[in-house]
Amino acid sequence: TKTHGRYAVLARDKYLTHLVLEKNGIPTPELFAYYNPESSSADCDVVLNELKAKGISSCVIKPAVDGAHGEGVFVCSSIDYQTDDCILTKTSGERLSLRSFCEQNKHKSWLFEKRVVQSDQIGVINQSSVNTIRFMTALYPDGDVKVFAAFMKIGRAGSDVDNAGAGGNVDCAIDLETGVCYNSLQFNSFADIVRCDRHPDSNREINGLRIENW
């Protein structure tokens, strides 16, 4: 429907989403720089100067549009500034210059965001990714919104993201009343989904875990 289409556009455009959240006072990761091939911000020097002026030493780089399933997202664990460039070091240890990154991706738009530090309770389950709780909601014609389900996505060891498309993940349902996790599943592929009580890499308990401050 037309209504669904409007919301889909918002969800797929991370830069637009960031602006809407920021304008309405909803917490969202700080945006350090925005690389957009359709504007002057596509100039690598603009991004470099913004990062350098803010003294940014690490960040998350992600596609601004249609970056579903965690594709293209990577965590930059350190930034080493040079005279007219900087070296980005990924958590994997891979190093590349900002200029080479811009040249390789000059037809796409990118966000350079602040790294999110999650709670210790969730972080220890898998430390390499930000493990997210997702709320499924229904928007009624009168403007009312209801939450009808919640679940948590947890990445695998070494993965920067918690998405199933990034080599698999772990998912669990969350009881809306109590915040207790249940029905944990290890997703390896659509043909390989198995039940698990604990995270397969960290061995941390998932089923029965009560989310703090629920």
N, C-alpha and C positions, 0 to 999 in steps of 0.2 A: 504494500500500500504506500501511498505518498507519505503518510505519517511515519511509517516504519523507515522509509528511505531517508527522511530528514535526520532521524536519530542515528541511523547507520553511518551517515556522513560524519556526524560529530564524533562518533566512537572511533572511526578510522583515521581521523585527523588529530594526531596527538598535540600538535601546536595549537589548533583551535580549541581543543579540550583544555589545554593548559590555560589559555586566556580566559575561558569561561569560568574555570575553577578559581583562578586568581581574582577575577573581578568580583566573584561572589564570596570571597573570604574562606574558601574551602582549601585546606592544606594540600599542597602539591609540591613535588621536588623543585628546588630552585633551578631556573633555567639560566645557564651561564652564557650560552650562545645558540643562535639559530642559523643554520646554513640552508639557504633557499635558492635554488638555481634560477628562479624567476624574479629575483630581486638583487639589490646590491649586496645583500648578505652572502651571496654566493662567492664573493671574493674571499679567498683563504686568509688574506691579511686582516680582514674584519674579524673573523673568528679568532685568529691568533692574537690580535690586539686585545680582544675582549677577555680571553682566557688569561693572558699575561697581566692585564690591568687589574684583574680580580684576584690574582695570585693563586689560581686554581692548580692544585697538585694532583687531583684525581677526579674522575667523572664517569658518567655512564653515557655512551653514545648510542643513539637508537634512531631508526627511520621515523620521520615525522608523519608519513602517510602510508597506510596499508602495511604496517609492520606487524602483522598477525603472527601468532605462534612463537613469538620471541625471535623471529628471523632477523638477522642483521644486528641484533643488540650485542654490545660487548662492554665489559667493564674495563676502564683504563685505570690501572692501579697506580700509575705514576706518570708525570709529565715533566720532561727535561727540556727547558727552554734554551734555544740557541739564538743567534743574532736575528735571523729572519725566518725561523722555523721552530718546531718543537718535536720531540720524539715521544710518541705515545707508547706506553708499555702495557700490554694486556695482562690479565691475571694468568694467562697461559704462558707468559714469558715472551711472546711474540712482540717485536718492536717494529714500528713504522712511523714515518714522519707525517705530520699533519698535512703537508703539501701533497704527498703521495696519496694520502687518504682522500683529500679533496679532488685530486685529479681522477682517481679511480671511481669516485662516486659523484661526479660533477653534474649528473642528470637527476639526482635524487636530493630530497630535502632531509636534513638531519637535526636532531636535538642533542645538545651537550648539557646534561643535567647533573645535579648534585647526587652523589651516592646516598642511598637510603640505608640507614642503620636500623635494623629491626630489633625487636625485643630479644633478650637472652633466651627466653623460653622457646621461641620459634627458631632463633638463629642456630641453636645447637643441633637441631634436627638435621639441617644441612646448611653448612656455613658458607658455601660458595655462592648461593643464590639468595635473593630476597623472596621468601616464601609467603605467598599472598592468600588472604581470606577473601573470597568472592561472595557477594550477596546477589541472589537472584530476586528481581523485583517485578511487580506488575503495576503499570500505570493505568489508572481507571479514567473514564471519560470526564469525571468531575474533578480531576486533578489529584485525587488521592493516590498514594503509593503504598503498596504493601510488600513486605519481605516474605517470600514463601519458601525460601531454602537458602542454605549457606554451605560452602565447602571450602577446603583449603588445598592449595596446590603447592607441592614441595619439590624442589629440584633434586637432581642426582649429583653425587660428588663430582666436583670440578666444573659443573655447568654454571654459567653466569645467570641463567634464567630458570624459572620454575615450570616452563611450558612443556607439554607432552611432545611437541614437535621437535624439541631440542634433544633428541636421543632418549626420550622417555622421562617419566616423572612418577611421583606418588600423589594420589589424591585421596581425600577422605571427606565424608559428610560431617556436618556440625549440627548438633541439636540446638534449635533456635532458643529454647527456654534455658538450657543449662550451660551451653557452650562446650559440651563434651564431644570429642571426636569419636566417630565410629565408621565402620564399613570402609576401612582403609584398603586401597588397591594400588598395586604396583603396575604401572602402565609401561610396557616395553614396546608394544605396537598394538594395532587393532586386533591382531591375531594372537596376541600374547599379553593377556591381562590376568594377574593372579592376586589373590587376597594376601594381605600381610598385616601383622599386628605392629611391626616395627619397621623403621626405615631400613632398607636393604644395605645401605652403606654405613651409616652411623650407628645402627642398632638402637636408636632412640625410640622409646615407646610413642605410638601415635594413637591407636585405639585406646579409649579411656582417658586420654589427655584432656584436661579441662583448660580452655583458653583463659588466661589471666585477664581480668578487667572486662569480662564479657558483659 
